[in-house]
Amino acid sequence: MRILVTGGAGFIGSEYVRMLLSGTGPELAPSAVTVLDKLTYSGNRANLDPVADDPRLRFVQGDICDAEVVDEVVAGHDVIVHFAAESHVDRSIHGAAPFVTTNVLGTQTLLDAALRHGTGRFVHVSTDEVYGSIDEGSWTEEWPLSPNSPYSASKAGSDLLALAYHRTHGMDVVITRCSNNYGPYQFPEKVIPLFVTNLLDGGTVPLYGDGGNVRDWLHVHDHCVGIALVQDKGRPGEVYHIGGGTELTNRELTQQLLDACGAGWDRVVPVADRKGHDRRYSLDISKISQELGYAPSIDLDRGLAETVRWYRENRAWWQPLKAGASVNPTA
Ligand SMILES: NC(=O)c1ccc[n+]([C@@H]2O[C@H](COP(=O)([O-])OP(=O)(O)OC[C@H]3O[C@@H](n4cnc5c(N)ncnc54)[C@H](O)[C@@H]3O)[C@@H](O)[C@H]2O)c1
């Protein structure tokens, strides 16, 4: 099976590629894995170093909005797993244009190419943020979309396009929507690597608002296992939730990270809340559990301890990224 992974040099996409090629997830028997990635600020070739010598891996630097490049790369693949996106909510508040361009137009460009080439399956990787915010209970896959940030609105647009290509053209599209991920190789603007690397550097960490926002934290490997199950056995035209980590308020998460880094609350600086900040996300994962046998395997205590250790031991990976001007210090 020849698999094209867009955004495969990013945080989650690179975990998927490493998993596919090292055989540490569901067996999908890839004969070739092509990564198409623009290498924006959050894309990093070094994320693929552990599998760089695998002869099945081919890397193409290119933009998913570039129809010519996309057409050339899509040809000959059996499956597309589409991760490439602008992914940081705070950046979308400061400027929505790249989000609409990459997440909506880029996805449409890929869908068109997949349609032309008769690609066997299109796996569209999306997020729980498309549903907005929920005070109690959990969303099922039928829940109406009600995104609140430019990021989530652009992801919702791409989800709807993907479903439209299934309904209109009969394309084999499956969509995954996942909760918040953490783990190694995450760009240090997202809350967990930002906090951990700030604390390891002896600095402070910015906590939004009252710290009461709730997120479900899932290890990136569990996310990728879920995507692989959906790629393998998901039903065409269906949406599958991937989650089932641990729900924590941002204050509880901060406490865990302070403990893991041996720091106290004197290192926490309260900052004004994010505009339009969703209060709580929560996914019902019954569908993927019952249909595809998915269950997360890494509990948060173990996952966070391993993640903090990884950032402690891989300063050479994150230090140059933090030194770059592109990190938003209050993300
Ligand atoms: N991080 C999370 O917690 C989370 C949760 C649920 C879903 N998701 C979704 O998973 C996907 C991957 O997220 P991530 O956290 O790995 O993001 P990331 O920002 O770490 O990686 C995105 C990758 O896409 C590439 N890219 C961006 N624009 C591109 C373009 N125009 N053409 C080609 N490549 C481009 C970047 O270079 C980078 O390698 C996204 O679609 C995101 O919406 C993320």
Ligand as a Chemical Component Dictionary entry (heavy atoms), coordinates in Angstrom:
data_LIG
# 
_chem_comp.id                   LIG 
_chem_comp.type                 NON-POLYMER 
_chem_comp.pdbx_formal_charge   0 
_chem_comp.three_letter_code    LIG 
# 
loop_
_chem_comp_atom.comp_id 
_chem_comp_atom.atom_id 
_chem_comp_atom.alt_atom_id 
_chem_comp_atom.type_symbol 
_chem_comp_atom.charge 
_chem_comp_atom.model_Cartn_x 
_chem_comp_atom.model_Cartn_y 
_chem_comp_atom.model_Cartn_z 
_chem_comp_atom.pdbx_ordinal 
LIG N1  N1  N 0  -2.433 19.240 17.922 1  
LIG C1  C1  C 0  -3.607 18.777 18.331 2  
LIG O1  O1  O 0  -3.847 18.654 19.520 3  
LIG C2  C2  C 0  -4.644 18.338 17.310 4  
LIG C3  C3  C 0  -5.823 17.736 17.769 5  
LIG C4  C4  C 0  -6.772 17.304 16.841 6  
LIG C5  C5  C 0  -6.529 17.464 15.489 7  
LIG N2  N2  N 1  -5.376 18.075 15.062 8  
LIG C6  C6  C 0  -5.172 18.201 13.598 9  
LIG O2  O2  O 0  -4.063 17.384 13.280 10 
LIG C7  C7  C 0  -3.346 17.932 12.167 11 
LIG C8  C8  C 0  -1.874 18.059 12.510 12 
LIG O3  O3  O 0  -1.743 18.907 13.650 13 
LIG P1  P1  P 0  -0.319 19.151 14.326 14 
LIG O4  O4  O 0  -0.566 19.477 15.746 15 
LIG O5  O5  O -1 0.604  18.051 13.976 16 
LIG O6  O6  O 0  0.131  20.481 13.562 17 
LIG P2  P2  P 0  1.592  21.044 13.257 18 
LIG O7  O7  O 0  1.413  22.524 13.153 19 
LIG O8  O8  O 0  2.598  20.506 14.206 20 
LIG O9  O9  O 0  1.951  20.435 11.826 21 
LIG C9  C9  C 0  1.372  20.892 10.641 22 
LIG C10 C10 C 0  2.250  20.449 9.483  23 
LIG O10 O10 O 0  1.609  20.849 8.260  24 
LIG C11 C11 C 0  2.574  21.477 7.430  25 
LIG N3  N3  N 0  1.868  22.466 6.586  26 
LIG C12 C12 C 0  1.239  23.598 6.990  27 
LIG N4  N4  N 0  0.741  24.248 5.919  28 
LIG C13 C13 C 0  1.033  23.496 4.822  29 
LIG C14 C14 C 0  0.764  23.616 3.443  30 
LIG N5  N5  N 0  0.105  24.683 2.954  31 
LIG N6  N6  N 0  1.194  22.656 2.602  32 
LIG C15 C15 C 0  1.882  21.575 3.072  33 
LIG N7  N7  N 0  2.179  21.416 4.372  34 
LIG C16 C16 C 0  1.756  22.360 5.246  35 
LIG C17 C17 C 0  3.558  22.143 8.383  36 
LIG O11 O11 O 0  4.819  22.404 7.760  37 
LIG C18 C18 C 0  3.641  21.090 9.484  38 
LIG O12 O12 O 0  4.625  20.125 9.194  39 
LIG C19 C19 C 0  -4.011 19.260 11.840 40 
LIG O13 O13 O 0  -4.881 19.062 10.748 41 
LIG C20 C20 C 0  -4.805 19.592 13.100 42 
LIG O14 O14 O 0  -5.936 20.350 12.800 43 
LIG C21 C21 C 0  -4.439 18.530 15.944 44 
# 
loop_
_chem_comp_bond.comp_id 
_chem_comp_bond.atom_id_1 
_chem_comp_bond.atom_id_2 
_chem_comp_bond.value_order 
_chem_comp_bond.pdbx_ordinal 
LIG N1  C1  SING 1  
LIG C1  O1  DOUB 2  
LIG C1  C2  SING 3  
LIG C2  C3  SING 4  
LIG C2  C21 DOUB 5  
LIG C3  C4  DOUB 6  
LIG C4  C5  SING 7  
LIG C5  N2  DOUB 8  
LIG N2  C6  SING 9  
LIG N2  C21 SING 10 
LIG C6  O2  SING 11 
LIG C6  C20 SING 12 
LIG O2  C7  SING 13 
LIG C7  C8  SING 14 
LIG C7  C19 SING 15 
LIG C8  O3  SING 16 
LIG O3  P1  SING 17 
LIG P1  O4  DOUB 18 
LIG P1  O5  SING 19 
LIG P1  O6  SING 20 
LIG O6  P2  SING 21 
LIG P2  O7  DOUB 22 
LIG P2  O8  SING 23 
LIG P2  O9  SING 24 
LIG O9  C9  SING 25 
LIG C9  C10 SING 26 
LIG C10 O10 SING 27 
LIG C10 C18 SING 28 
LIG O10 C11 SING 29 
LIG C11 N3  SING 30 
LIG C11 C17 SING 31 
LIG N3  C12 SING 32 
LIG N3  C16 SING 33 
LIG C12 N4  DOUB 34 
LIG N4  C13 SING 35 
LIG C13 C14 SING 36 
LIG C13 C16 DOUB 37 
LIG C14 N5  SING 38 
LIG C14 N6  DOUB 39 
LIG N6  C15 SING 40 
LIG C15 N7  DOUB 41 
LIG N7  C16 SING 42 
LIG C17 O11 SING 43 
LIG C17 C18 SING 44 
LIG C18 O12 SING 45 
LIG C19 O13 SING 46 
LIG C19 C20 SING 47 
LIG C20 O14 SING 48 
# 
